[in-house]
Amino acid sequence: MRYIPEHEVRAVLRWEELIRAMEDALAAYSAGRVLQPVRSVLTIEEHKRFLGVMPAVAHDAMGLKLVSFYPVNEGSKLPTHMAVVLLFRPDTGEPLAAIDGRLITEMRTAAVSAAVTARLALPESRVLALLGSGVQAKAHLEALSHVRRFDEVRVWSRNPEHAKRFAHEHGAVATDAERAVRGADVIVTATNAREPVLRGSWLKPGAHVNAVGACRANWRELDDDALRDALVVDCREAARSESGDVILSGASIEAEAGELFAGAKSIAPTRTTVFKSLGLAIEDIAAAKLVYDSALQPGA
């Protein structure tokens, strides 16, 4: 059984391959070809420390992610998300590898958003707004650049110094949340907010939002108005039990991302769309399988 540390994950995981793998994994999930329960989350300390258990089985991969979600680490040298993915052979049950899951979690989240954005954002989208300036903001900037060509990137953070630093490092413009969002074509909310930081009244018609924060049933990043048109989720069952944005707004779910990827459903890109991402175990297992297969190649 092999252990694959983060630096080896970084050496082999590529955005183009990962985005395609996420499309395939979510299409299989929505078609019923994946065994996966809603994640089990142990609350160690409310609002501060959580432990998640995420198993999944597909035809070519089987595994489990153990992930610690520690908002209490924000502002320290430690990440808020750390994880290990255990990968098994689905046909024999043999353990194959233990893989550091921090970077996998970071990249697969942004890769799924990129895949959805490719389906729902207008082809001529040129302005990107990032609400949040941390790990996921950076990952989304990288991943989304593979599906749309942005001429302008705006960033907001609850800590203005963080936004300024991000803007300096990535050629973005630091501004307030409303100015970042108004007129933007694609918006990412990647915060640990408990209350809405994005208001629907700021969104222009046809804008697309990737909402990747607020992963608890009583946390929100979006107000009710932001969810007024077309809502897409990675998993209906998870969204209705884990997402405060969905639960507290009472918004109806139009499609799962996997249904879009499989062609089972379509949404006109002229509509204002929100993708509420919670993250699924099958995304982690598919990404881990990609890492494992790449690591076995000669010279890897």
N, C-alpha and C positions, 0 to 999 in steps of 0.2 A: 504494500500500500504506500503510495507516494505522497509526500507533502509538497505542495506548490506554494511558495511564499509570494508576497505581493509583487516583488520586483520581477518575478518570472511571469506573473499574470500580465503586468504592464508590457512586457517584452513581446507578447504574442497576441494580445487582444486588440483588434482593429475595428474602427467604427463601421466601415462598410459591411464587413462580415457580421458584426454584432447586430446591426440594424436589421439585416435580412433574417438572422436567426431569431430575433424577437418577433418579427412578423410571422414566421413559421410556427413558433411556439404558441403564440396567442391565437392564431388561426386554429391550431390543433385543440387548444383549450376550449374555445368557444364552440367547436364542433363536437365536443364531448369525448375527445380522444386522450384526455389527460385525467388522471386520478389526483385530486388535490382538494383538501379541506380548506376552509378559511383558516388563516394563521391563528395559532394560539399565542396570546400575549399575557405574560405574567407581569403585573404591576408591582414593582419592588418599592417604589416611592412615587406617588402620584405627581405628574408633571415633570418628574426628574429622572427616573430610572425604570427601564422596561426591558424584558427579555422576550424575544419572539422565537417561536418554533414553526418552521415552514417546510413541510414535506411535499414531494410531488413525484409522480411516476408517469413517464411517457414511453412510447414504444422503443426509443433508443437511449433513454437516460432515466436514472432514478436517483433520488437523493434527498438531502435535508439541509436546510440552512438554519443555523443558530445565529441570531443577530441580537446584539445589545443596542438599544436605542437610549442614549443618555443625554437628553437636553442639558443636564447639569454640567456637561463638559464644554458647553458653548463658551468661547472666549479663552479656553485653556489650550494647551498643546495637544490634547487628545481629541480625536474625532468624536462626533456625536453618534455615529454609526460604526460599529465594528462587527465582524462576522466571520464565520467559518462555514464553508460548504462541504458536505460529505457526499461523495459521488460513488454510486454503485452500478454494477451491471444489472439491468432489469431482467435478463433471462436466467441468470444463475444466482443473483443476489450477492455476488462477490464485491467487497469494497475495493474501489480503484484508487481513490485519492481523497486527501483532505486539502482543501484549497482555501487560501486566505480570501475572505469574501468582502473585504471593505471596498476594494476597487471594483470588483464585480458589481456590487450594489450600486456604487456611484455611476458606473458606465451603463449598466443595463437600464437604469431608470431613465437616463437621458436618451438612450437609444430608442426606447419605446416611445418617448415623446417625439423624437425625430420621425419615427415611422408614422405616427398618427398625424403629425404636422404635414408630412408629405401628402397625406390623403385629404386633409381638411383646410389647410391654409391656401389662400389664393396664390397662384403661381408667381404673380408679380409682387409678392410680399418683399418689402425692403427694409422695414423698420422693426427692430426687436427690442422689447422692453423686458428687463429682468428685475423682478421684485425679490430682493435677496441678493447677497453678494458672497455667498460661501461656496462650498464644494459643488453643490448642485447647479448654482449659477454658472460656474466655470464649465462644468461638464455639459450643460445644455448649450452654452455658447459654442462649444466645439462640435457637439453632435448635430445641432440644428443647422450649422454651417454646411453640413453635408447634404442637406435637402433644400435649402433656400439660400439665396445670395443676399446678405444684408449689407446695406450701405450705411446704416446708422444703428448703433446699439446704445440703449439708455439703461441706466442702472440706479436702483434705489435700495437703501438699507435703513433699518431702524437706527443703525449707527452710521452717521454721515461720514465718519472717517473711513469706515470699511468700504463704503461706496466709492469714495474718492480714490482709495488705494486700488480697488478693482478697476475703476475707470482708467487709471494711469497704466496699469499692467496690461489692459486688454483693448485699449483704444476706444473706450466707451465714454459716454457723457453721464456724469453723476447729477441727479436731479431729484425732485420730490416725486412721490408715488403717482399723483395725478398727472403731472407733466410727462412722466415716463410713459404712462399708458395711453393718454389721449393721442390719437392719430397713429398709434402703433399697429402693425399688422399681426404680429405674433407676440404674445405675452407669456412669460413664465412666472409663476408664483412658487418660490422655493424658500419658505420661511418656517420658523417654529411658532408662528402666530397662533394665538387662541381666539382672536377676534378678527373680523375681515380687514384685510389691507387693500383689497381690490373692490371697487364699486362698479357695478354694471353700467352706470350712467357715464363712465369714462370711456367705455368701449365703443369704437366705431363699428358700423354695420360691416359684417364680414370678417371681423377680427377673430383670431383663434387663440385660445388660452390653454396652456398646459399647467395644471394645478397639481403640484407634487408634494406640497407640505400638508399640514393639518391632517395627520393620519390617525387621529383619535375621534371617537364619536361625539365629543363635545368641543372639538376644536374647529375653527374655521379660518379660511383665508379669503373667501369670496362672500359677498352679500347676496341676498336673494335675487336681486336684479341681474347679477352676472350670470345666473343660471336660467334665464328666462327663455332661451331658444333651444339649441341642440346640445344635449349633454351626452357625452360618451365616457364610458368607464372601462377599466380593464376587466372587472368582474362584478356583475350585478349583486351577487350575494355578499361579497365583501363590502361593496359601496354602501349597501343598505344596513350593514352592521358596524362598519368602522369609520365611515366618512361623515364628520360633522357637517361638511358643506352640503352633502346630499341629504342626510337625515333631517337637519334642522331647517333646511329650505323647503323640503317636501317636493323637490324637483323630480320630474319624471326622467327616466333613463331611456334615451333613444336607441342606443346600440352599445355593444361591447366592441373594443378595438379589434378583437379577433374576427368579428363579423365583417368589419370593414376590410380587413386584410384578405379574407376568404372570398369577398365579393358577395356575401349574403345580404349585406345592407350597404346603402350609400347615402351620403349627405352632401348636398350641394355646397361647394366652397364659398358661395355668396352668403351663406347663413353665418350668424355669429355662433361659434362653437366653443365648448369647453371640454377638455379631456381631463377627467379626475383620475389621477394615477395613485394607486395605493401600493403597487408592487406585488407581484405574485411569485410563489415558489418556483413555478415552471420557468419563469424568466431567469432566475438564478441558476437552476439546474441546466437549462439550455446554454447559458453563458459559461458555466463551469465545464460542460461537455466540450464546448468550443475551445476553451483553454486547455483542457486535458488532451484533446486530439492534436492540437497545435504543438503542445509540449513534447509529444511523442515523435514529432518529425525530426529527421536527422539534422543535426546542427542547432536544434532548439535548446 
